[in-house]
Amino acid sequence: MYSSNLKGFVLAVVSSAFIGSSFIIKKKGLQRAGANGARASGGGYAYLLEPLWWLGMITMIVGEISNFVAYAYAPAVLVTPLGALSIIVSAILAHFMLNEKLQRMGMLGCLLCIVGSTVIVLHAPEERSIDSVEEIWELAIQPAFLLYTASVIAVALTLIFYCAPRYGQTNILVYIGICSVIGSLTVVSIKAIGIAIKLTLEGMNQIIYFQTWIFAMVAVTCIITQLNYLNMIVRGNYKLEKGVEGKDSSTPHISHGVPIKDLPAGPR
């Protein structure tokens, strides 16, 4: 069990490094695409022709595959918190590559991520032995989990169809909320698929069970949705502005989440 958890731990850390790097690479690609044409935040898709953006996407895919395999070896309670390490990787790379300065509160946040991940890893429980996907399915159709799933879907649909069109461009928390809420279902489905693949490779075929394919469809749907809104976060402009009309260009000014293109013209 210890060896299995160690494999999952290493894969989860590698996954965080790749995923954290991918956001920065994709951001650089979006900036390069924006310099050559319409900005992605305006609804354009010129970035799809930018090789650097695709390099970032490939890096993310490699990270997600590592994360996927990690779930097959270690408990979700160990693998999932290690995903917070990708925040630290992104913050450090953004500081040096995107000139987005890491302030004291940001440093404190990174420190808390490290402390939290360390505490959970040190106290991660042993994983229950699963002999088939049908066992996971039995747990997934318990009334408590079905109620939770219905609540997640309701919240996600509200954020997607009501909040996102109205506040998505001005409040980053809307897109983050969508990814986070849906992410909980992604973890469960990915864990089920990982176990199914592991058992199949050990000689117990799980592909014959319809439950495996249901978990696969849920995972694909959730991942595509998350990637869509993560891309909206990356290509948005939620940051400090300088030189807003009527203010001295040397004085920082909070744009309150308004994209750069929507700010009034003025000395910058």
C-alpha positions, 0 to 999 in steps of 0.5 A: 500500500505504501509503494502504491501511495508513493507512486500516486504521490510522485505522479500527482507532483509531476502532474502539478508541475506540468499543469502549472506550467501549461497555464503560463505557456498558454497565456504567452501563446494568447498574448502572442496571438493577441499581438497578431490579431483579435484578442481571445477575450473578445471572443476570437479564436485566432489563438488556435493558430498559435503553436505556443498555445498548442504547446501549452495545451499538450503540456496540460494534457501530459499533466492530466494523464499523469494525474489520471494515472495517479488516481489509479494508485493513490486515494483521491484524498491524497492526489487531489490536494496535491493539485494545489501545487500547480498554483505555486508553479503558475505563480512562480513562473508568472512572476518571472515570465509574465512580469506578474509580481507576486505580492506578500499575500500571494506568497502567504497563499503559496505557503498555505498551499504547501502546508495544507498539502503536506498535512494531508499527505502525511495523514492520508488514509489507506484506500479501501480495496476495490474489486470491480467498478460495480462496487464504485457504482453502488457507492455512487448511487447512494441517496446522499451522493445522488443528492450531492450530485444533483446539487452540483449540477444545479449550481453549475447550470446556474453559474453557466447559464445565468451568472457567466453571461452577466458577470463572467467578463467582470468577475473571475470567480464565476468561471473559477466557481464553474471549474471547481464545482464540476471538478468534484464530479471529475475527481470521482469519475476519473478515480473510477476509470483509473481503477477500472483500467488498473483492474483490467490490466490485472486480468479482471476486465471492467470494460464489459460493465456499462458503469465503466462507460457511464463514468467515462462519459461523465469524465469527458463531459466534465473535463471538456467543460472545465477546459473551456472555462479555464481557457476563458480565465487564462485569456481574460484580463483580471488585473491592475490597470494604470493610467485610467483616464483622469488619473496620473499614469504612475498611480495604480488603479483597480479596474474591478475586473473590467477587461483592458479593451473595455477601459476608457482611452487615456494616458497609460 
